[in-house]
Amino acid sequence: MMGALEENAESRLALFDFAFRHAPIGMALVDTQGRIVRGNKAFSRMIGISPENLSGVAFADFTHPDDLEADVRLFNEVLARRRDGYTIEKRYIRPDKAPLDVRIHFAAMRDGEGEVVRFITQVEDITQAKDAERQLAERAAQLELALESVRGGFWQLDIPARTFETSDRLAQYIDGPEAARLDLEAYLGKISRLDMAAADLTPLIEGSINQNVAEYRLNTIVGERWMRCDRRLLRDADGRPLKIVGMAIDFTEEHHQIERLKRNSQTDSLTGLLNRRGLEARFPQMSSSSGYAVLAIDLDGFKQVNDSYGHAAGDTVLQEAANRLMSCVRGDDLVSRVGGDEFVVVIAGDRETGVAVANRMVGTMRTPFSLGDSGADADVLVDVRASIGGVWAVVNSELDGMIAHADTFLYRVKASGKDGVGFDRQAFPLRTIHDESAGHHD
C-alpha cells in the first residue's frame, strides 16, 4: 500500500515537473522571502536571466520600481493568511533595461498547518496587448481632443433593435450644456422639413449602400445651422445591416462661402446681373402658368462711347443700362449680361407682357447717359439706345434655341434702323420664320 502511494506521489511530481518545464508561459517557484527557487525556460526568456542564474534572485530585483509597492503589499497579505493568491499586472525590467509588461497569477503553497512554504506563479507576457491598449488610448485621446474643436458629434442607429441615440456632445451642441441624449424622433424634429429627403437613411438601412454624406439644416440652441453628416453602415458576420453610425459636423460658414462662390460664378462682376451661366441655372427654376418671353438686347452706339471716351466710360454706360433694364422687370424675372453690350432678359408672362416690357426698355434707354463717374467731364452726355428681339414660349426649355430665335428678330431691328422691338407673333418653337411674323413696336 505504501509503495502505491509513493508511486502515485512520484507520478504526480513527475507530471508537475514536466508541465512546469514545458509550459508555454513563464512559471516560477518563489520562497517566502520573495526569492526565485526555480523558473522554467519561458520565464527565463522573459526576464532575460539564464535558468542556472535564477536561483536566489529576488523578484524585487527585476520588478519596475513604480510597480513594486503594490506587488509587495499583496505578497505580504498572502503570508498573513488574508488571501491565498492574487493576480496583478506589472512591469519587469530586463538586463538590457527594456520594460516588459506581464500579468502574474500568484498562488500560495501551504503545509498541513496552513503555513506558506512556497509560491507558484504563472507569468504572461502582455507587452503586445499593452502596446495596443496604449495606442488605442492615444488614438482615443487624440480623437477626443479633435472633437473638442469640432462643432457637432456622433449618433448611432441600431437597426435590429430600432434604437437611435446621439452622443452627449451632439446633444449638448444642439440643446445646450445640460441636454440629455436625443432619440430618433427628437433628432428628426430638429432637422429642417426642407431637408428631410437629404437626411433619409433608407438606402443604408436596406443595405443598398455602405456610406454616404448628407447635408441638412439643424435647429440648435444658437439657431439654424448647416450640418454635414458622414453616415456609415456596419454589417454583422453574415453581411446583414447592423448599425449606422453618423458624424454630424457644423459647416455653416463653409456652406455660406460655397453659396457665395456659386453666386459669384453666376454673376457678372461689372453690373451685378446674372451672367450666361447664372441665366442657364436659373431659367429651369422659373415657374409661370402664362409662359415665358425671352428678349435679346443689344446697345446701339455703345462702341462709339468706348472709342471716344475709353473703357471706363463704357463701363459706366453698361452699369447704368443694367439698372434701367432692372427697373423694367419684376422680382421673378431674369436679367443677364451675356456679352460686352449684349443682354438677355426672361419675362414670366404671356406674349403681350413680353412685348410691353421690351417697349419699356427701349423707352428708358432713350434718356441720355451721363459719364460723370467715369473720369470724363461731368457734363458729358452720350446717346445709347437699345434694339430688342423677342420670342415667347409656353414652357421654359430650349433656352439656347429661344435666344437664337430672338437674335433673328434683333438683327432685323438693327437692319431696319435700330432703337426698336421685333417680336415673333408665333409661339416658339417654329420650323421656319416668316417675314410677316416680325413686328416693330416702339
C-alpha positions as CSV (number, residue, x, y, z in Angstrom):
1,M,0.0,0.0,0.0
2,M,2.8,2.4,1.0
3,G,4.6,1.6,-2.3
4,A,1.5,2.5,-4.3
5,L,1.1,5.9,-2.5
6,E,4.8,6.6,-3.1
7,E,4.4,5.6,-6.7
8,N,1.4,7.9,-7.1
9,A,3.2,10.8,-5.4
10,E,6.2,10.3,-7.7
11,S,3.9,10.2,-10.8
12,R,2.2,13.4,-9.8
13,L,5.6,15.1,-9.1
14,A,6.9,13.9,-12.5
15,L,3.8,15.3,-14.2
16,F,4.1,18.6,-12.4
17,D,7.8,18.8,-13.3
18,F,7.0,18.1,-17.0
19,A,4.3,20.7,-17.1
20,F,6.4,23.2,-15.2
21,R,9.4,22.8,-17.5
22,H,7.4,22.8,-20.8
23,A,4.7,25.3,-20.1
24,P,4.3,27.9,-22.9
25,I,4.0,30.7,-20.3
26,G,6.5,31.6,-17.6
27,M,6.4,29.6,-14.4
28,A,8.4,30.1,-11.2
29,L,8.6,28.8,-7.6
30,V,9.2,31.6,-5.1
31,D,10.1,31.2,-1.4
32,T,8.6,33.2,1.4
33,Q,11.3,35.9,1.1
34,G,10.3,36.6,-2.5
35,R,13.4,34.9,-4.0
36,I,13.3,32.6,-7.1
37,V,13.7,29.0,-6.3
38,R,13.2,27.7,-9.7
39,G,11.9,29.0,-13.1
40,N,11.2,27.4,-16.4
41,K,12.7,28.4,-19.8
42,A,9.8,30.6,-20.7
43,F,10.2,32.6,-17.5
44,S,13.9,32.8,-18.0
45,R,13.5,34.2,-21.5
46,M,11.0,36.8,-20.3
47,I,13.2,38.3,-17.6
48,G,16.5,37.8,-19.5
49,I,18.2,35.7,-16.8
50,S,19.5,32.2,-17.7
51,P,17.9,29.3,-15.8
52,E,21.1,28.5,-13.9
53,N,21.4,32.0,-12.6
54,L,17.8,32.3,-11.5
55,S,18.0,30.7,-8.1
56,G,18.1,33.1,-5.3
57,V,17.2,36.2,-7.4
58,A,14.6,38.3,-5.6
59,F,11.6,39.3,-7.8
60,A,12.1,42.8,-6.4
61,D,15.4,42.9,-8.4
62,F,13.7,42.9,-11.8
63,T,10.3,44.5,-11.0
64,H,9.8,48.1,-12.1
65,P,10.3,50.3,-9.1
66,D,6.9,52.0,-9.7
67,D,5.1,48.6,-9.5
68,L,6.9,47.1,-6.6
69,E,4.9,48.5,-3.7
70,A,1.6,47.0,-4.9
71,D,3.2,43.7,-5.5
72,V,4.9,43.5,-2.1
73,R,1.7,44.5,-0.3
74,L,-0.3,41.7,-1.9
75,F,2.6,39.2,-1.3
76,N,2.5,40.1,2.4
77,E,-1.2,39.7,2.6
78,V,-0.8,36.1,1.4
79,L,1.8,35.5,4.0
80,A,-0.5,36.9,6.7
81,R,-3.3,34.4,5.5
82,R,-5.6,37.3,4.4
83,R,-5.7,35.8,0.9
84,D,-4.5,32.7,-0.9
85,G,-3.2,34.4,-4.0
86,Y,-3.6,37.3,-6.3
87,T,-3.3,38.5,-9.9
88,I,-1.5,41.6,-10.8
89,E,-0.3,43.4,-13.9
90,K,3.2,45.0,-13.6
91,R,6.4,45.6,-15.5
92,Y,9.7,43.7,-15.4
93,I,13.0,45.4,-16.2
94,R,15.2,43.2,-18.3
95,P,19.0,43.4,-18.1
96,D,19.0,45.5,-21.2
97,K,16.7,48.0,-19.4
98,A,13.8,47.2,-21.7
99,P,10.5,47.1,-19.9
100,L,8.2,44.0,-20.2
101,D,4.5,44.2,-19.4
102,V,3.3,41.0,-17.6
103,R,0.3,39.6,-15.9
104,I,1.1,37.5,-12.9
105,H,-1.0,34.9,-11.1
106,F,0.4,34.2,-7.7
107,A,-0.8,31.3,-5.5
108,A,0.4,30.1,-2.1
109,M,1.5,26.5,-1.5
110,R,0.8,25.7,2.2
111,D,1.8,22.8,4.5
112,G,-0.6,20.8,6.6
113,E,-0.8,23.5,9.2
114,G,-1.7,26.2,6.6
115,E,1.7,27.9,6.6
116,V,3.0,29.2,3.3
117,V,6.1,27.2,2.2
118,R,6.3,28.3,-1.4
119,F,4.6,30.3,-4.0
120,I,3.9,29.2,-7.5
121,T,3.5,31.9,-10.1
122,Q,2.4,32.0,-13.7
123,V,3.6,34.9,-15.8
124,E,2.0,36.0,-19.1
125,D,3.8,38.4,-21.5
126,I,1.2,41.0,-22.3
127,T,3.5,43.6,-23.9
128,Q,1.8,43.5,-27.3
129,A,-1.6,43.8,-25.7
130,K,-0.4,46.7,-23.6
131,D,1.1,48.4,-26.6
132,A,-2.2,48.0,-28.5
133,E,-4.0,49.3,-25.4
134,R,-1.8,52.3,-25.2
135,Q,-2.1,53.1,-28.9
136,L,-5.9,52.8,-28.6
137,A,-5.8,55.1,-25.6
138,E,-3.7,57.6,-27.5
139,R,-6.0,57.5,-30.5
140,A,-9.0,57.9,-28.2
141,A,-7.3,60.9,-26.6
142,Q,-6.4,62.4,-30.0
143,L,-10.0,61.9,-31.2
144,E,-11.4,63.4,-28.0
145,L,-9.0,66.4,-28.5
146,A,-10.0,66.7,-32.1
147,L,-13.7,66.5,-31.2
148,E,-13.3,69.4,-28.7
149,S,-12.6,71.7,-31.7
150,V,-15.5,70.2,-33.8
151,R,-19.0,71.6,-33.6
152,G,-21.2,68.6,-33.7
153,G,-20.9,65.0,-32.6
154,F,-21.8,61.3,-33.2
155,W,-25.1,59.4,-33.3
156,Q,-25.8,55.7,-34.0
157,L,-28.8,53.7,-35.1
158,D,-29.2,50.0,-34.1
159,I,-31.1,48.6,-37.0
160,P,-32.4,45.3,-35.5
161,A,-33.2,46.9,-32.2
162,R,-34.7,50.0,-33.9
163,T,-33.0,52.3,-31.4
164,F,-31.3,55.6,-32.1
165,E,-29.2,57.8,-29.8
166,T,-27.0,60.8,-30.1
167,S,-23.7,61.3,-28.2
168,D,-23.7,63.6,-25.3
169,R,-21.5,66.0,-27.2
170,L,-24.0,66.2,-30.1
171,A,-27.0,66.6,-27.8
172,Q,-25.3,69.4,-25.9
173,Y,-24.3,71.1,-29.2
174,I,-28.0,71.0,-30.2
175,D,-29.8,71.8,-26.9
176,G,-27.1,73.2,-24.6
177,P,-24.7,72.0,-21.8
178,E,-27.4,70.3,-19.7
179,A,-29.1,68.5,-22.6
180,A,-29.9,64.8,-22.5
181,R,-29.2,62.5,-25.4
182,L,-31.8,62.7,-28.3
183,D,-33.7,59.7,-29.6
184,L,-34.7,59.4,-33.3
185,E,-37.9,61.3,-33.1
186,A,-36.3,64.2,-31.2
187,Y,-33.4,64.4,-33.6
188,L,-35.5,64.3,-36.7
189,G,-37.6,67.1,-35.1
190,K,-34.5,69.3,-35.2
191,I,-33.9,68.8,-39.0
192,S,-35.5,71.4,-41.3
193,R,-38.5,70.0,-43.1
194,L,-37.0,71.2,-46.4
195,D,-34.0,68.8,-45.9
196,M,-35.8,65.6,-44.7
197,A,-35.2,63.9,-48.1
198,A,-31.4,64.6,-47.8
199,A,-31.4,63.1,-44.3
200,D,-33.2,59.9,-45.3
201,L,-31.4,56.7,-44.1
202,T,-33.4,54.2,-46.1
203,P,-30.7,53.1,-48.5
204,L,-28.3,52.5,-45.6
205,I,-30.9,50.6,-43.5
206,E,-31.8,48.4,-46.5
207,G,-28.1,47.8,-47.2
208,S,-28.1,49.0,-50.8
209,I,-25.1,51.4,-49.9
210,N,-22.5,51.3,-47.2
211,Q,-21.7,55.0,-46.9
212,N,-23.0,58.4,-47.9
213,V,-22.8,62.1,-46.9
214,A,-25.8,64.2,-46.2
215,E,-26.1,67.9,-45.8
216,Y,-29.1,69.4,-43.9
217,R,-30.1,72.3,-41.7
218,L,-30.4,71.6,-38.0
219,N,-32.2,73.7,-35.4
220,T,-29.9,74.3,-32.5
221,I,-29.7,76.4,-29.4
222,V,-27.8,79.1,-31.4
223,G,-30.2,78.9,-34.4
224,E,-30.3,77.1,-37.7
225,R,-27.0,75.5,-38.7
226,W,-25.9,73.6,-41.7
227,M,-24.6,70.1,-40.8
228,R,-22.5,67.7,-43.0
229,C,-23.2,64.2,-41.8
230,D,-20.9,61.3,-42.8
231,R,-23.0,58.1,-42.3
232,R,-21.5,54.6,-42.4
233,L,-23.2,51.2,-42.3
234,L,-21.8,48.4,-40.1
235,R,-22.8,44.8,-41.0
236,D,-22.9,41.6,-39.0
237,A,-20.9,38.5,-39.8
238,D,-23.4,37.4,-42.4
239,G,-23.4,40.8,-44.1
240,R,-26.8,41.9,-42.8
241,P,-27.2,45.6,-41.8
242,L,-26.4,46.0,-38.1
243,K,-25.8,49.6,-37.2
244,I,-25.4,53.0,-38.8
245,V,-23.0,55.5,-37.3
246,G,-23.1,59.1,-38.2
247,M,-20.7,62.0,-37.5
248,A,-22.5,65.4,-37.9
249,I,-20.3,68.5,-38.2
250,D,-21.4,72.1,-38.4
251,F,-20.2,73.5,-41.7
252,T,-22.4,76.6,-41.8
253,E,-19.6,79.1,-42.6
254,E,-18.2,76.8,-45.3
255,H,-21.7,76.3,-46.8
256,H,-22.3,80.1,-46.9
257,Q,-18.9,80.5,-48.6
258,I,-19.8,77.9,-51.2
259,E,-23.1,79.7,-51.8
260,R,-21.2,83.0,-52.2
261,L,-18.8,81.4,-54.7
262,K,-21.7,79.9,-56.6
263,R,-23.4,83.3,-56.7
264,N,-20.2,85.0,-57.8
265,S,-19.7,82.4,-60.5
266,Q,-23.2,83.1,-61.8
267,T,-23.0,86.9,-61.6
268,D,-21.5,89.5,-63.9
269,S,-18.8,91.3,-61.8
270,L,-19.4,94.7,-63.5
271,T,-23.1,95.1,-63.5
272,G,-24.2,92.6,-60.8
273,L,-26.6,91.0,-63.2
274,L,-26.7,87.2,-63.9
275,N,-24.1,86.0,-66.4
276,R,-24.7,83.3,-69.0
277,R,-24.0,80.6,-66.5
278,G,-26.4,82.1,-64.0
279,L,-29.1,82.5,-66.6
280,E,-28.8,78.9,-67.6
281,A,-29.0,77.8,-64.0
282,R,-32.0,80.0,-63.0
283,F,-34.1,79.6,-66.2
284,P,-35.3,76.0,-65.5
285,Q,-36.3,77.1,-62.0
286,M,-38.8,79.7,-63.2
287,S,-42.5,79.0,-62.8
288,S,-45.2,80.6,-64.8
289,S,-48.7,79.5,-66.0
290,S,-48.7,82.2,-68.7
291,G,-45.5,81.2,-70.5
292,Y,-42.1,82.9,-70.9
293,A,-40.8,85.7,-73.1
294,V,-37.1,85.8,-74.0
295,L,-35.6,89.2,-75.0
296,A,-32.3,89.5,-76.8
297,I,-30.9,93.1,-76.3
298,D,-28.1,94.9,-77.9
299,L,-27.0,98.5,-77.1
300,D,-26.8,100.9,-80.1
301,G,-24.0,103.4,-80.1
302,F,-22.0,101.7,-77.3
303,K,-18.9,101.1,-79.5
304,Q,-18.7,104.8,-80.2
305,V,-18.7,105.6,-76.5
306,N,-15.8,103.2,-75.9
307,D,-13.9,104.5,-78.9
308,S,-14.4,108.2,-78.0
309,Y,-14.3,108.2,-74.2
310,G,-12.5,104.9,-73.2
311,H,-13.5,101.7,-71.4
312,A,-14.2,103.4,-68.1
313,A,-16.9,105.4,-69.8
314,G,-18.2,102.3,-71.4
315,D,-18.3,100.5,-68.0
316,T,-20.4,103.4,-66.7
317,V,-22.9,103.1,-69.5
318,L,-23.1,99.3,-69.0
319,Q,-23.8,99.7,-65.3
320,E,-26.5,102.4,-65.9
321,A,-28.0,100.3,-68.7
322,A,-28.2,97.3,-66.3
323,N,-30.0,99.5,-63.7
324,R,-32.5,100.7,-66.4
325,L,-33.2,97.2,-67.6
326,M,-33.8,96.0,-64.0
327,S,-36.3,98.9,-63.4
328,C,-38.5,97.5,-66.2
329,V,-39.0,94.0,-64.7
330,R,-40.4,92.3,-61.7
331,G,-38.5,90.4,-59.0
332,D,-39.1,86.9,-60.5
333,D,-37.9,87.9,-64.0
334,L,-34.3,87.3,-65.1
335,V,-31.9,90.0,-66.4
336,S,-28.4,88.9,-67.6
337,R,-25.4,90.3,-69.3
338,V,-24.2,87.6,-71.7
339,G,-21.5,89.6,-73.7
340,G,-19.9,93.1,-74.0
341,D,-23.1,95.1,-74.6
342,E,-25.4,92.1,-75.1
343,F,-28.2,91.3,-72.6
344,V,-30.8,88.6,-72.3
345,V,-34.0,89.1,-70.3
346,V,-36.6,86.4,-69.4
347,I,-40.1,87.6,-68.5
348,A,-42.5,85.2,-66.8
349,G,-45.8,86.0,-68.5
350,D,-47.7,85.9,-71.8
351,R,-46.6,87.3,-75.1
352,E,-48.2,90.7,-74.6
353,T,-46.4,91.1,-71.3
354,G,-43.1,90.4,-73.0
355,V,-43.8,93.0,-75.8
356,A,-44.8,95.6,-73.2
357,V,-41.6,95.1,-71.2
358,A,-39.5,95.2,-74.3
359,N,-41.1,98.6,-75.3
360,R,-40.5,100.0,-71.8
361,M,-36.8,99.0,-72.1
362,V,-36.4,100.7,-75.4
363,G,-38.1,103.8,-74.0
364,T,-35.9,104.0,-70.9
365,M,-32.7,103.7,-72.9
366,R,-33.6,106.9,-74.9
367,T,-32.6,109.1,-72.0
368,P,-29.0,110.2,-72.5
369,F,-26.3,108.6,-70.3
370,S,-24.1,110.8,-68.1
371,L,-20.4,109.9,-68.0
372,G,-19.7,111.9,-64.8
373,D,-18.4,108.9,-62.7
374,S,-16.1,107.6,-65.5
375,G,-13.4,110.2,-65.3
376,A,-14.9,112.2,-68.2
377,D,-16.3,115.7,-67.8
378,A,-19.3,115.7,-65.5
379,D,-21.5,117.4,-68.1
380,V,-20.8,114.9,-70.9
381,L,-23.9,113.1,-72.0
382,V,-23.9,110.2,-74.6
383,D,-26.8,108.8,-76.6
384,V,-27.1,105.0,-76.4
385,R,-30.2,103.2,-77.5
386,A,-31.4,99.6,-77.4
387,S,-32.5,97.1,-80.1
388,I,-34.5,94.2,-78.9
389,G,-35.6,90.9,-80.4
390,G,-38.2,88.8,-78.6
391,V,-39.8,85.3,-78.6
392,W,-42.4,83.7,-76.5
393,A,-42.9,80.0,-75.4
394,V,-45.3,78.1,-73.3
395,V,-42.6,76.2,-71.4
396,N,-39.2,77.1,-70.0
397,S,-37.0,74.9,-72.1
398,E,-34.6,75.2,-75.0
399,L,-33.1,78.4,-73.7
400,D,-30.3,78.4,-76.4
401,G,-32.9,77.9,-79.1
402,M,-35.1,80.7,-77.8
403,I,-32.1,83.1,-77.6
404,A,-31.0,82.3,-81.1
405,H,-34.6,82.8,-82.4
406,A,-34.8,86.1,-80.5
407,D,-31.5,87.2,-82.1
408,T,-33.0,86.8,-85.5
409,F,-35.6,89.4,-84.7
410,L,-32.9,91.6,-83.0
411,Y,-30.9,91.6,-86.2
412,R,-33.9,92.6,-88.2
413,V,-34.5,95.6,-85.9
414,K,-30.9,96.7,-86.2
415,A,-31.1,96.3,-90.0
416,S,-34.2,98.4,-90.2
417,G,-32.9,101.4,-88.2
418,K,-32.3,100.2,-84.6
419,D,-33.9,101.6,-81.5
420,G,-36.9,99.3,-81.5
421,V,-38.5,95.9,-80.8
422,G,-39.0,93.0,-83.1
423,F,-41.2,90.3,-81.5
424,D,-42.2,87.0,-83.1
425,R,-46.0,86.7,-83.4
426,Q,-46.0,83.0,-83.1
427,A,-45.1,80.8,-80.1
428,F,-41.6,79.1,-80.1
429,P,-40.6,76.6,-81.4
430,L,-41.1,77.2,-85.2
431,R,-39.7,75.2,-88.1
432,T,-39.4,78.4,-90.2
433,I,-39.5,82.1,-89.5
434,H,-41.9,84.0,-91.6
435,D,-41.2,87.6,-92.5
436,E,-44.7,88.7,-91.7
437,S,-44.4,87.3,-88.2
438,A,-42.0,90.1,-87.2
439,G,-43.5,93.3,-85.7
440,H,-41.9,96.6,-85.0
441,H,-43.0,98.2,-81.7
442,D,-41.8,101.5,-80.3
